[in-house]
Amino acid sequence: MMTLHGRALRLTIIVDDTDTWHHKPLFTEIVHRAHAFGMAGATVFRGVEGFGATSVVHTTRLLSMADDLPTAVVIVDEEDRVRAFMSQLDELPINGLITLQEVEVVHYKSQEAAAS
């Protein structure tokens, strides 16, 4: 079981929900690479409205503009592991924002660990 406590990094990768890699959603590819790399975890959040470098607002409120919604993949792990994982993103067509933030992990426990 992996433990994670104290100082860590949060890697956030923001892409459009319609971005793809080899006919799969790009966010799915990022999550699968994080899993294969052995990261502590990854979560995908789908936005309902947003804009980026193009300054075009995308929203779910207008059916004609329901494409290209912001989608964030968030990964938290130890700093050295996050920085090492970032090389896994190099070949991917990420046309969005990638950020790193220092975070403090105060709780990280699986259901299996909680039951024992």
TATACOR-V527513 format. One record per residue. N is the residue number from 0. RES is the residue in three letters. PHI is phi in radians with two decimals (* if undefined). Layout:
BEGIN
N & RES & PHI
N & RES & PHI
END
This chain:
BEGIN
0 & MET & *
1 & MET & -1.46
2 & THR & -1.97
3 & LEU & -2.56
4 & HIS & -2.69
5 & GLY & 1.56
6 & ARG & -1.16
7 & ALA & -2.66
8 & LEU & -2.07
9 & ARG & -1.90
10 & LEU & -1.73
11 & THR & -2.08
12 & ILE & -2.09
13 & ILE & -1.85
14 & VAL & -2.29
15 & ASP & -1.46
16 & ASP & -1.17
17 & THR & -1.66
18 & ASP & -1.16
19 & THR & -2.25
20 & TRP & -2.46
21 & HIS & 0.93
22 & HIS & 1.19
23 & LYS & -2.08
24 & PRO & -1.01
25 & LEU & -1.05
26 & PHE & -1.10
27 & THR & -1.14
28 & GLU & -1.08
29 & ILE & -1.10
30 & VAL & -1.09
31 & HIS & -1.15
32 & ARG & -1.16
33 & ALA & -1.10
34 & HIS & -1.12
35 & ALA & -1.11
36 & PHE & -1.32
37 & GLY & 1.52
38 & MET & -1.15
39 & ALA & -1.12
40 & GLY & 3.03
41 & ALA & -2.59
42 & THR & -2.36
43 & VAL & -1.89
44 & PHE & -2.05
45 & ARG & -1.70
46 & GLY & -1.41
47 & VAL & -1.80
48 & GLU & -2.89
49 & GLY & 3.05
50 & PHE & -2.57
51 & GLY & -2.37
52 & ALA & -1.06
53 & THR & -1.39
54 & SER & 1.11
55 & VAL & -1.61
56 & VAL & -1.44
57 & HIS & -1.91
58 & THR & -2.59
59 & THR & -1.50
60 & ARG & -1.27
61 & LEU & -2.02
62 & LEU & -0.99
63 & SER & -1.22
64 & MET & -2.06
65 & ALA & -1.41
66 & ASP & -1.55
67 & ASP & 1.01
68 & LEU & -1.33
69 & PRO & -1.16
70 & THR & -2.33
71 & ALA & -1.94
72 & VAL & -1.77
73 & VAL & -2.01
74 & ILE & -2.23
75 & VAL & -2.14
76 & ASP & -2.86
77 & GLU & -1.07
78 & GLU & -0.95
79 & ASP & -1.12
80 & ARG & -1.24
81 & VAL & -1.11
82 & ARG & -1.11
83 & ALA & -1.17
84 & PHE & -1.15
85 & MET & -0.99
86 & SER & -1.14
87 & GLN & -1.22
88 & LEU & -1.64
89 & ASP & -0.96
90 & GLU & -1.48
91 & LEU & -1.42
92 & PRO & -1.44
93 & ILE & -1.51
94 & ASN & -1.89
95 & GLY & -2.80
96 & LEU & -1.90
97 & ILE & -2.17
98 & THR & -2.26
99 & LEU & -2.18
100 & GLN & -2.35
101 & GLU & -1.28
102 & VAL & -2.35
103 & GLU & -2.01
104 & VAL & -1.48
105 & VAL & -1.88
106 & HIS & -2.74
107 & TYR & -2.70
108 & LYS & -2.59
109 & SER & -1.42
110 & GLN & -1.08
111 & GLU & -1.10
112 & ALA & -1.20
113 & ALA & -1.19
114 & ALA & -1.33
115 & SER & -1.60
END
